[in-house]
Amino acid sequence: MTGWMKGIAVAGLALATATGVNAQESTNRVAVETAWSVFVDGDPRECWVVSAPTETVNTRDGQPVSVRRGDILLFVTYRQGESAGEVSFTGGYPFADGSTVSVQVGDDRFELFTDSGTPQWAWSASPEEDARILAAMRRGANAVLTARSARGTTTRDTFSLFGVTAATDEAQRRCED
């Protein structure tokens, strides 16, 4: 784990969890941009966009399976006074130890890292990687996130990127000082 990730894992554990909980329970939705909702909350302000998948496929040993999952959400979060967005994902289950989440946007492929301290969350390795992922998302039509659960299920979640540019612009603007 990189130093940046350790910092996120330690300092961001509560924040990442709070962001997910806020997005699921917050009544502070300020905009909807097609497939993406924009939320603002807190002091200091935190602004995020979130979307649920348009398609979900669960397999085990190559065969489709029916599994129960919690909320499946893709986020881009901005914090007051910071200009860069942070990409994160919750798959609705604990990820397999030491696994990564593959993010495919068109021809671009990225990895989000998991951590046993936050077993249902994944995020990029650095702010620079967040910027690359976000740039691909703004160019793309869909993001496909593939992950493996602690129980050995492979999940493939497809998110529409229609509206992500307008939504992230709105969230970023709302979190400027």
Backbone as ProteinMPNN parsed JSONL, in Angstrom:
{"seq_chain_A": "MTGWMKGIAVAGLALATATGVNAQESTNRVAVETAWSVFVDGDPRECWVVSAPTETVNTRDGQPVSVRRGDILLFVTYRQGESAGEVSFTGGYPFADGSTVSVQVGDDRFELFTDSGTPQWAWSASPEEDARILAAMRRGANAVLTARSARGTTTRDTFSLFGVTAATDEAQRRCED", "coords_chain_A": {"N_chain_A": [[0.84, -1.159, 0.0], [0.563, 2.187, -0.854], [1.965, 5.26, 0.458], [0.155, 7.359, 0.158], [-2.231, 5.93, -0.045], [-2.288, 4.692, 2.477], [-2.612, 6.924, 4.065], [-5.144, 7.724, 3.197], [-6.558, 5.429, 3.947], [-6.363, 5.499, 6.725], [-6.922, 8.225, 7.581], [-9.053, 8.757, 5.915], [-10.969, 6.782, 6.294], [-13.258, 7.119, 7.993], [-14.335, 9.299, 6.667], [-14.765, 8.349, 4.023], [-16.593, 6.342, 4.551], [-18.561, 7.889, 5.719], [-19.238, 9.5, 3.53], [-20.412, 7.63, 1.78], [-22.567, 6.745, 3.358], [-23.84, 9.2, 3.697], [-24.583, 9.759, 1.032], [-26.398, 7.771, 0.613], [-28.337, 8.358, 2.48], [-28.654, 11.1, 2.632], [-30.486, 14.119, 2.399], [-29.745, 16.219, 1.002], [-29.604, 16.59, -1.765], [-28.739, 18.398, -4.571], [-28.805, 18.638, -7.276], [-29.582, 16.928, -10.355], [-28.105, 15.206, -12.869], [-28.838, 13.617, -15.403], [-27.839, 10.411, -15.222], [-26.56, 10.832, -12.839], [-26.451, 12.015, -9.52], [-26.111, 14.981, -7.563], [-24.736, 15.926, -4.501], [-24.48, 17.938, -1.535], [-22.946, 18.591, 1.52], [-22.165, 19.094, 5.025], [-19.592, 20.711, 7.073], [-16.36, 21.412, 7.143], [-17.436, 21.875, 3.739], [-18.53, 19.152, 1.745], [-18.795, 17.781, -1.4], [-20.419, 15.738, -3.662], [-20.824, 13.464, -6.404], [-22.907, 10.845, -7.473], [-23.757, 7.603, -8.686], [-25.832, 4.841, -9.561], [-25.508, 1.46, -10.819], [-26.349, 0.623, -14.237], [-26.496, -1.879, -15.148], [-25.942, -5.093, -13.764], [-23.952, -7.918, -13.29], [-23.459, -11.027, -11.87], [-21.185, -13.587, -11.214], [-20.014, -16.933, -10.616], [-17.408, -19.158, -10.84], [-17.6, -18.813, -13.581], [-20.3, -19.028, -14.13], [-23.547, -17.563, -14.141], [-24.879, -16.221, -11.132], [-27.234, -15.752, -8.484], [-27.057, -13.293, -6.132], [-27.158, -11.567, -3.007], [-26.683, -8.187, -2.595], [-25.522, -5.165, -1.099], [-25.931, -1.598, -1.385], [-24.791, -0.471, -4.522], [-22.526, 1.661, -5.72], [-21.021, 4.335, -7.512], [-18.77, 6.932, -7.028], [-17.73, 10.394, -7.213], [-15.922, 12.584, -5.372], [-15.647, 15.806, -3.965], [-13.9, 18.111, -1.932], [-14.229, 20.928, 0.187], [-12.18, 23.597, -0.705], [-10.413, 22.02, -2.088], [-9.43, 21.142, -5.357], [-9.397, 18.831, -6.841], [-11.12, 15.856, -7.799], [-12.128, 12.858, -6.082], [-12.221, 9.508, -6.816], [-14.326, 6.846, -5.964], [-15.668, 3.62, -4.999], [-18.285, 1.508, -4.029], [-19.131, -1.8, -3.705], [-21.213, -3.143, -2.535], [-20.689, -5.313, -0.966], [-18.181, -7.123, 0.978], [-14.96, -6.868, -0.369], [-12.672, -9.276, -1.813], [-9.808, -10.124, 0.1], [-6.876, -8.274, -0.536], [-7.518, -7.847, -3.179], [-8.233, -6.096, -6.288], [-10.221, -3.597, -7.942], [-11.281, -3.531, -11.161], [-11.495, -0.95, -13.523], [-13.016, -0.114, -16.424], [-13.121, 2.077, -19.045], [-14.128, 2.747, -22.067], [-11.337, 2.312, -24.078], [-9.587, 2.639, -22.021], [-8.085, 1.479, -19.036], [-8.175, 0.994, -15.561], [-7.149, 0.578, -12.104], [-8.725, 0.148, -9.007], [-8.022, 0.188, -5.571], [-8.424, -2.031, -2.815], [-8.945, -2.381, 0.74], [-8.499, -4.093, 3.757], [-9.328, -2.723, 5.984], [-11.391, -1.103, 5.187], [-13.521, -2.805, 3.95], [-15.604, -2.798, 2.035], [-15.12, -0.835, 0.223], [-13.433, 0.824, -2.469], [-10.728, 2.573, -4.014], [-8.678, 4.88, -5.932], [-5.058, 4.841, -6.461], [-3.793, 7.285, -6.157], [-4.003, 10.924, -6.212], [-3.358, 11.758, -8.793], [-4.017, 9.55, -10.336], [-6.76, 9.504, -9.87], [-7.429, 11.804, -11.323], [-6.838, 10.943, -13.948], [-8.691, 8.84, -14.235], [-11.109, 10.238, -13.919], [-10.956, 11.972, -16.139], [-11.144, 10.096, -18.234], [-13.704, 9.118, -17.661], [-15.224, 11.395, -18.224], [-14.95, 11.501, -20.963], [-16.054, 9.138, -21.793], [-18.72, 6.678, -22.454], [-19.704, 4.625, -20.867], [-18.814, 3.111, -17.74], [-17.243, 0.227, -16.673], [-17.08, -1.752, -13.944], [-15.269, -4.249, -12.455], [-15.075, -6.735, -10.04], [-14.08, -8.812, -7.207], [-15.659, -10.709, -4.766], [-15.379, -11.402, -1.213], [-16.423, -13.9, -0.935], [-15.904, -15.117, -3.297], [-17.35, -14.474, -5.565], [-17.571, -13.045, -8.766], [-18.132, -9.803, -9.8], [-19.714, -7.644, -12.098], [-20.283, -4.483, -12.882], [-22.038, -2.046, -14.624], [-21.923, 1.33, -15.341], [-23.671, 4.161, -16.441], [-22.239, 6.939, -18.034], [-23.414, 9.183, -18.825], [-24.036, 12.462, -18.309], [-22.112, 12.779, -16.346], [-20.059, 14.684, -16.632], [-21.344, 17.239, -16.443], [-22.404, 16.904, -13.867], [-20.092, 16.527, -12.216], [-18.809, 18.955, -12.698], [-20.67, 20.673, -11.506], [-20.615, 19.776, -8.791], [-17.936, 20.285, -8.153], [-17.851, 23.069, -8.467], [-19.601, 23.853, -6.418], [-18.117, 23.241, -4.187], [-16.012, 24.954, -4.158], [-14.031, 27.463, -2.588]], "CA_chain_A": [[0.0, 0.0, 0.0], [1.356, 3.406, -0.943], [1.778, 6.208, 1.543], [-1.085, 8.081, -0.094], [-3.338, 5.037, 0.299], [-2.329, 4.53, 3.933], [-3.225, 8.139, 4.586], [-6.568, 7.638, 2.906], [-7.134, 4.351, 4.746], [-6.446, 5.91, 8.125], [-7.636, 9.49, 7.731], [-10.258, 8.791, 5.107], [-11.907, 5.708, 6.594], [-14.521, 7.682, 8.466], [-14.848, 10.181, 5.635], [-15.293, 7.531, 2.935], [-17.798, 5.705, 5.047], [-19.56, 8.937, 5.885], [-19.693, 9.902, 2.207], [-21.337, 6.614, 1.305], [-23.775, 6.811, 4.171], [-24.513, 10.457, 3.355], [-25.189, 9.656, -0.286], [-27.538, 6.876, 0.699], [-29.335, 8.88, 3.4], [-28.701, 12.551, 2.595], [-31.59, 14.808, 1.732], [-29.133, 17.42, 0.461], [-29.361, 16.495, -3.206], [-28.905, 19.748, -5.11], [-28.96, 18.583, -8.726], [-29.55, 15.629, -11.012], [-27.606, 15.325, -14.239], [-29.129, 12.348, -16.059], [-27.607, 9.241, -14.372], [-25.747, 11.233, -11.692], [-27.014, 12.963, -8.549], [-25.12, 15.83, -6.903], [-25.056, 16.182, -3.097], [-23.606, 18.852, -0.793], [-23.21, 18.443, 2.947], [-21.062, 19.225, 5.967], [-18.792, 21.9, 7.298], [-16.23, 21.965, 5.8], [-18.311, 21.32, 2.718], [-18.162, 18.007, 0.918], [-19.714, 17.744, -2.535], [-20.146, 14.499, -4.377], [-21.753, 12.939, -7.395], [-23.047, 9.403, -7.274], [-24.642, 6.918, -9.618], [-26.017, 3.4, -9.409], [-25.26, 0.798, -12.103], [-27.455, 0.352, -15.151], [-26.506, -3.336, -15.322], [-25.115, -5.838, -12.821], [-23.832, -9.342, -13.581], [-22.728, -11.733, -10.819], [-20.845, -14.946, -11.642], [-19.097, -17.751, -9.821], [-16.892, -20.21, -11.723], [-18.058, -18.539, -14.934], [-21.747, -19.216, -14.256], [-24.337, -16.527, -13.477], [-25.453, -16.579, -9.841], [-28.025, -14.74, -7.812], [-26.477, -12.96, -4.833], [-27.667, -10.352, -2.379], [-25.67, -7.156, -2.414], [-25.991, -3.876, -0.607], [-25.902, -0.532, -2.385], [-23.685, -0.484, -5.48], [-22.466, 3.073, -6.056], [-19.776, 4.935, -7.991], [-18.711, 8.3, -6.535], [-16.624, 11.343, -7.347], [-16.102, 13.463, -4.217], [-14.838, 17.02, -3.858], [-13.918, 18.682, -0.594], [-14.055, 22.378, 0.191], [-10.8, 24.039, -0.776], [-9.621, 21.112, -2.934], [-9.986, 21.192, -6.71], [-9.401, 17.514, -7.48], [-12.139, 14.898, -7.388], [-11.651, 11.554, -5.642], [-13.091, 8.441, -7.312], [-14.456, 5.697, -5.07], [-16.692, 2.65, -5.398], [-18.709, 0.49, -3.082], [-19.761, -2.878, -4.461], [-22.322, -3.745, -1.818], [-20.205, -6.522, -0.289], [-16.747, -7.039, 1.254], [-14.09, -7.345, -1.445], [-11.683, -10.29, -1.441], [-8.572, -9.548, 0.63], [-5.791, -8.064, -1.487], [-7.998, -7.745, -4.554], [-8.436, -4.769, -6.857], [-11.415, -3.427, -8.756], [-10.926, -3.062, -12.5], [-12.381, 0.065, -14.092], [-12.826, -0.031, -17.874], [-13.863, 3.159, -19.685], [-13.656, 2.66, -23.448], [-10.073, 1.568, -24.159], [-8.786, 2.941, -20.828], [-8.287, 0.545, -17.924], [-7.598, 1.467, -14.305], [-7.368, -0.291, -10.951], [-9.013, 0.726, -7.706], [-7.468, -0.69, -4.555], [-9.25, -2.313, -1.645], [-8.181, -2.465, 1.98], [-9.292, -4.827, 4.741], [-9.879, -1.765, 6.943], [-12.631, -0.606, 4.583], [-13.685, -3.94, 3.034], [-16.609, -2.615, 0.995], [-14.773, 0.36, -0.531], [-12.232, 0.804, -3.307], [-10.371, 3.892, -4.521], [-7.449, 4.869, -6.725], [-3.791, 4.87, -5.722], [-3.244, 8.629, -5.996], [-4.796, 11.99, -6.821], [-3.081, 11.785, -10.235], [-4.816, 8.477, -10.936], [-8.133, 10.011, -9.85], [-7.569, 12.737, -12.45], [-6.881, 10.156, -15.182], [-9.971, 8.124, -14.273], [-12.161, 11.224, -14.147], [-10.854, 12.419, -17.54], [-11.702, 9.02, -19.055], [-15.151, 9.1, -17.425], [-15.823, 12.532, -18.922], [-14.92, 11.192, -22.405], [-16.661, 7.845, -22.084], [-20.167, 6.444, -22.42], [-19.968, 3.708, -19.758], [-17.699, 2.593, -16.938], [-17.522, -1.137, -16.24], [-16.26, -2.074, -12.776], [-15.248, -5.689, -12.212], [-14.468, -6.981, -8.737], [-14.27, -10.154, -6.646], [-16.095, -10.639, -3.377], [-14.714, -12.282, -0.256], [-17.008, -15.237, -1.122], [-15.479, -15.655, -4.586], [-18.222, -14.06, -6.664], [-17.086, -11.966, -9.62], [-19.217, -8.88, -10.119], [-19.453, -6.73, -13.218], [-21.288, -3.426, -12.779], [-21.91, -1.056, -15.69], [-22.466, 2.634, -14.978], [-23.77, 5.149, -17.509], [-21.483, 8.164, -17.77], [-24.2, 10.277, -19.36], [-24.269, 13.481, -17.293], [-21.045, 12.862, -15.334], [-19.307, 15.935, -16.786], [-22.134, 18.314, -15.845], [-22.529, 16.653, -12.427], [-18.828, 16.803, -11.533], [-18.603, 20.403, -12.758], [-21.549, 21.27, -10.491], [-20.092, 19.445, -7.458], [-16.674, 21.015, -7.962], [-18.202, 24.486, -8.297], [-20.24, 24.04, -5.11], [-17.137, 23.068, -3.117], [-14.972, 25.978, -4.223], [-14.093, 28.377, -1.428]], "C_chain_A": [[0.893, 1.232, 0.0], [1.085, 4.298, 0.256], [0.485, 6.981, 1.395], [-2.277, 7.221, 0.306], [-3.432, 4.821, 1.796], [-2.968, 5.747, 4.569], [-4.726, 8.146, 4.366], [-7.215, 6.59, 3.8], [-7.329, 4.774, 6.185], [-7.318, 7.152, 8.268], [-8.973, 9.487, 7.006], [-11.277, 7.725, 5.412], [-13.254, 6.267, 7.014], [-15.149, 8.55, 7.387], [-15.458, 9.391, 4.495], [-16.58, 6.862, 3.358], [-18.905, 6.732, 5.194], [-20.101, 9.376, 4.54], [-20.708, 8.91, 1.682], [-22.646, 6.635, 2.059], [-24.546, 8.067, 3.824], [-25.231, 10.35, 2.024], [-26.424, 8.781, -0.245], [-28.664, 7.474, 1.528], [-29.532, 10.388, 3.3], [-29.947, 13.051, 1.876], [-31.074, 16.078, 1.064], [-28.773, 17.284, -1.012], [-29.695, 17.854, -3.809], [-29.098, 19.754, -6.623], [-28.981, 17.136, -9.182], [-29.129, 15.883, -12.45], [-27.683, 13.943, -14.878], [-28.906, 11.192, -15.084], [-26.918, 9.583, -13.056], [-26.471, 12.245, -10.824], [-25.869, 13.705, -7.87], [-25.62, 16.131, -5.489], [-24.036, 17.148, -2.512], [-23.968, 18.711, 0.672], [-21.972, 18.81, 3.742], [-20.433, 20.593, 6.059], [-17.458, 21.436, 7.875], [-17.083, 21.186, 4.795], [-17.69, 20.131, 2.009], [-19.234, 17.904, -0.157], [-19.398, 16.487, -3.329], [-21.229, 14.221, -5.397], [-21.764, 11.434, -7.228], [-24.027, 8.84, -8.289], [-24.711, 5.443, -9.258], [-25.814, 2.744, -10.784], [-26.533, 0.644, -12.929], [-27.58, -1.143, -15.414], [-25.545, -3.962, -14.32], [-25.145, -7.307, -13.197], [-22.957, -9.967, -12.501], [-22.451, -13.15, -11.309], [-19.942, -15.621, -10.62], [-18.715, -18.923, -10.699], [-17.45, -20.068, -13.137], [-19.55, -18.666, -15.155], [-22.489, -18.092, -13.536], [-24.917, -17.059, -12.161], [-26.272, -15.416, -9.307], [-27.418, -14.528, -6.432], [-27.148, -11.697, -4.31], [-26.503, -9.404, -2.157], [-26.326, -5.925, -1.832], [-25.967, -2.867, -1.744], [-24.628, -0.617, -3.219], [-23.615, 0.931, -6.037], [-21.068, 3.485, -6.496], [-19.835, 6.421, -7.642], [-17.556, 9.076, -7.146], [-16.888, 12.396, -6.278], [-15.128, 14.636, -4.273], [-14.966, 17.522, -2.43], [-13.61, 20.168, -0.676], [-12.577, 22.723, 0.213], [-9.896, 23.134, -1.588], [-10.254, 21.084, -4.312], [-10.11, 19.818, -7.362], [-10.518, 16.639, -6.918], [-11.504, 13.57, -7.016], [-12.674, 10.501, -6.061], [-13.123, 7.32, -6.278], [-15.649, 4.853, -5.505], [-17.015, 1.76, -4.216], [-19.527, -0.537, -3.848], [-20.909, -3.554, -3.754], [-21.976, -5.05, -1.133], [-18.743, -6.31, 0.074], [-15.946, -7.622, 0.082], [-13.145, -8.414, -0.915], [-10.419, -9.583, -0.958], [-7.52, -9.431, -0.46], [-6.23, -7.905, -2.93], [-8.043, -6.286, -5.001], [-9.745, -4.774, -7.622], [-10.956, -2.847, -10.085], [-11.977, -2.065, -12.975], [-12.04, 0.174, -15.575], [-13.737, 1.069, -18.41], [-13.343, 3.23, -21.116], [-12.419, 1.79, -23.494], [-9.183, 1.78, -22.939], [-9.13, 1.981, -19.701], [-7.517, 1.059, -16.707], [-7.86, 0.429, -13.223], [-7.699, 0.561, -9.734], [-8.569, -0.295, -6.672], [-8.428, -0.85, -3.398], [-8.343, -2.424, -0.436], [-9.067, -3.164, 3.006], [-9.89, -3.913, 5.806], [-11.179, -1.144, 6.478], [-13.063, -1.624, 3.53], [-14.719, -3.771, 1.93], [-16.322, -1.427, 0.09], [-13.5, 0.14, -1.339], [-12.002, 2.218, -3.829], [-9.038, 3.801, -5.249], [-6.218, 5.014, -5.84], [-3.278, 6.277, -5.443], [-4.194, 9.669, -6.58], [-4.573, 12.075, -8.341], [-3.886, 10.711, -10.96], [-6.299, 8.857, -10.933], [-8.374, 10.914, -11.053], [-7.65, 11.991, -13.776], [-8.215, 9.416, -15.322], [-11.1, 9.103, -14.599], [-12.126, 11.746, -15.584], [-11.441, 11.362, -18.475], [-13.219, 8.963, -18.893], [-15.838, 10.234, -18.182], [-15.865, 12.315, -20.435], [-15.796, 10.006, -22.759], [-18.176, 7.824, -22.035], [-20.561, 5.59, -21.222], [-18.676, 3.407, -19.017], [-18.12, 1.211, -16.468], [-16.542, -1.468, -15.121], [-16.41, -3.559, -12.472], [-14.472, -5.945, -10.931], [-14.743, -8.419, -8.304], [-14.607, -10.012, -5.171], [-15.285, -11.59, -2.502], [-15.235, -13.711, -0.372], [-16.68, -15.835, -2.485], [-16.37, -15.326, -5.764], [-17.537, -12.945, -7.445], [-18.283, -11.111, -9.982], [-18.77, -7.957, -11.237], [-20.6, -5.722, -13.244], [-21.016, -2.366, -13.837], [-22.643, 0.215, -15.276], [-22.53, 3.51, -16.222], [-22.969, 6.375, -17.1], [-22.195, 9.385, -18.346], [-24.526, 11.243, -18.219], [-23.144, 13.646, -16.288], [-20.254, 14.169, -15.435], [-20.061, 17.087, -16.133], [-22.228, 18.142, -14.328], [-21.23, 16.972, -11.698], [-18.485, 18.288, -11.589], [-19.42, 21.103, -11.671], [-21.02, 21.012, -9.083], [-18.815, 20.227, -7.17], [-16.956, 22.497, -7.702], [-18.777, 24.749, -6.903], [-19.262, 23.885, -3.944], [-15.956, 24.021, -3.214], [-15.127, 26.885, -3.018], [-14.91, 29.597, -1.725]], "O_chain_A": [[1.859, 1.311, 0.759], [0.104, 4.115, 0.976], [-0.209, 7.236, 2.38], [-3.224, 7.712, 0.921], [-4.533, 4.77, 2.343], [-3.767, 5.626, 5.498], [-5.489, 8.53, 5.252], [-8.291, 6.82, 4.351], [-8.343, 4.448, 6.801], [-8.322, 7.141, 8.98], [-9.919, 10.145, 7.44], [-12.368, 7.75, 4.841], [-14.282, 5.913, 6.435], [-16.367, 8.536, 7.211], [-16.554, 9.717, 4.038], [-17.549, 6.826, 2.599], [-20.053, 6.473, 4.835], [-21.303, 9.606, 4.409], [-21.762, 9.309, 1.186], [-23.718, 6.551, 1.459], [-25.767, 8.024, 3.671], [-26.369, 10.802, 1.897], [-27.386, 9.016, -0.976], [-29.83, 7.141, 1.311], [-30.507, 10.906, 3.845], [-30.391, 12.477, 0.883], [-31.858, 16.913, 0.614], [-27.75, 17.806, -1.455], [-30.78, 18.395, -3.594], [-29.511, 20.766, -7.191], [-28.475, 16.242, -8.504], [-29.739, 16.688, -13.154], [-26.705, 13.196, -14.888], [-29.726, 11.005, -14.185], [-26.712, 8.694, -12.231], [-27.037, 13.215, -11.327], [-24.8, 13.143, -7.631], [-26.766, 16.536, -5.296], [-22.879, 17.178, -2.931], [-25.145, 18.711, 1.033], [-20.863, 18.836, 3.206], [-20.692, 21.492, 5.259], [-17.431, 21.081, 9.054], [-17.397, 20.011, 4.986], [-16.495, 20.107, 1.715], [-20.429, 17.937, 0.137], [-18.237, 16.211, -3.631], [-22.37, 14.668, -5.279], [-20.751, 10.827, -6.882], [-24.986, 9.497, -8.694], [-23.761, 4.876, -8.718], [-25.94, 3.417, -11.807], [-27.637, 0.548, -12.394], [-28.629, -1.621, -15.847], [-24.468, -3.427, -14.061], [-26.213, -7.883, -13.4], [-21.849, -9.498, -12.243], [-23.362, -13.84, -11.767], [-19.213, -14.97, -9.872], [-19.581, -19.607, -11.244], [-17.737, -21.06, -13.807], [-20.025, -18.434, -16.266], [-22.101, -17.707, -12.434], [-25.384, -18.196, -12.089], [-26.029, -14.255, -9.637], [-27.281, -15.473, -5.655], [-27.638, -10.87, -5.079], [-25.471, -9.779, -1.6], [-27.513, -5.67, -2.035], [-25.98, -3.236, -2.918], [-23.533, -0.81, -2.69], [-24.525, 1.367, -6.742], [-20.067, 3.045, -5.932], [-20.828, 7.091, -7.925], [-16.541, 8.504, -7.543], [-17.944, 13.028, -6.27], [-13.948, 14.475, -4.586], [-16.013, 17.376, -1.799], [-12.821, 20.604, -1.514], [-11.818, 22.213, 1.036], [-8.719, 23.447, -1.764], [-11.477, 21.01, -4.432], [-10.849, 19.658, -8.333], [-10.819, 16.676, -5.725], [-10.467, 13.194, -7.564], [-13.849, 10.591, -5.706], [-12.081, 6.896, -5.778], [-16.512, 5.297, -6.262], [-16.123, 1.315, -3.493], [-20.483, -0.2, -4.546], [-21.527, -4.458, -4.316], [-22.867, -5.814, -0.76], [-18.11, -5.403, -0.467], [-16.224, -8.724, -0.39], [-12.85, -8.457, 0.28], [-10.006, -8.573, -1.529], [-7.295, -10.374, -1.218], [-5.386, -7.836, -3.823], [-7.908, -5.367, -4.193], [-10.305, -5.831, -7.912], [-10.317, -1.795, -10.126], [-13.18, -2.297, -12.851], [-10.913, 0.512, -15.938], [-14.957, 1.012, -18.258], [-12.238, 3.719, -21.351], [-12.434, 0.659, -23.009], [-8.125, 1.158, -22.836], [-10.3, 1.701, -19.439], [-6.371, 1.497, -16.812], [-8.676, -0.477, -13.392], [-7.04, 1.565, -9.464], [-8.721, -1.5, -6.873], [-9.155, 0.078, -3.043], [-7.125, -2.547, -0.566], [-10.255, -2.859, 3.112], [-10.86, -4.289, 6.464], [-11.985, -0.703, 7.297], [-12.982, -1.338, 2.335], [-14.709, -4.54, 0.969], [-17.167, -1.043, -0.719], [-12.616, -0.622, -0.949], [-12.95, 2.969, -4.059], [-8.354, 2.779, -5.192], [-6.318, 5.272, -4.64], [-2.417, 6.456, -4.582], [-5.089, 9.331, -7.354], [-5.489, 12.423, -9.086], [-4.379, 10.936, -12.065], [-7.014, 8.562, -11.89], [-9.4, 10.802, -11.723], [-8.443, 12.359, -14.643], [-8.795, 9.374, -16.408], [-11.944, 8.827, -15.452], [-13.182, 11.943, -16.185], [-12.162, 11.703, -19.413], [-13.941, 8.78, -19.873], [-16.926, 10.042, -18.725], [-16.72, 12.88, -21.117], [-16.236, 9.879, -23.901], [-18.826, 8.791, -21.639], [-21.618, 5.798, -20.626], [-17.588, 3.444, -19.592], [-19.213, 1.034, -15.931], [-15.328, -1.465, -15.323], [-17.513, -4.061, -12.26], [-13.362, -5.446, -10.751], [-15.519, -9.141, -8.93], [-13.937, -9.295, -4.427], [-14.592, -12.474, -3.005], [-14.554, -14.644, 0.053], [-17.127, -16.938, -2.8], [-16.163, -15.85, -6.858], [-16.988, -12.013, -6.857], [-19.317, -11.619, -10.414], [-17.612, -7.547, -11.31], [-21.735, -6.059, -13.583], [-19.903, -1.849, -13.939], [-23.819, 0.184, -14.912], [-21.559, 3.596, -16.974], [-23.019, 6.799, -15.945], [-21.645, 10.487, -18.355], [-25.216, 10.873, -17.27], [-23.194, 14.551, -15.455], [-19.823, 14.704, -14.414], [-19.478, 17.837, -15.349], [-22.141, 19.12, -13.585], [-21.262, 17.629, -10.657], [-17.93, 18.829, -10.633], [-18.928, 22.01, -10.999], [-20.979, 21.93, -8.264], [-18.638, 20.764, -6.076], [-16.358, 23.1, -6.811], [-18.464, 25.767, -6.285], [-19.541, 24.344, -2.837], [-15.004, 23.913, -2.441], [-16.228, 27.052, -2.492], [-15.063, 30.462, -0.863]]}, "name": "protein", "num_of_chains": 1, "seq": "MTGWMKGIAVAGLALATATGVNAQESTNRVAVETAWSVFVDGDPRECWVVSAPTETVNTRDGQPVSVRRGDILLFVTYRQGESAGEVSFTGGYPFADGSTVSVQVGDDRFELFTDSGTPQWAWSASPEEDARILAAMRRGANAVLTARSARGTTTRDTFSLFGVTAATDEAQRRCED"}
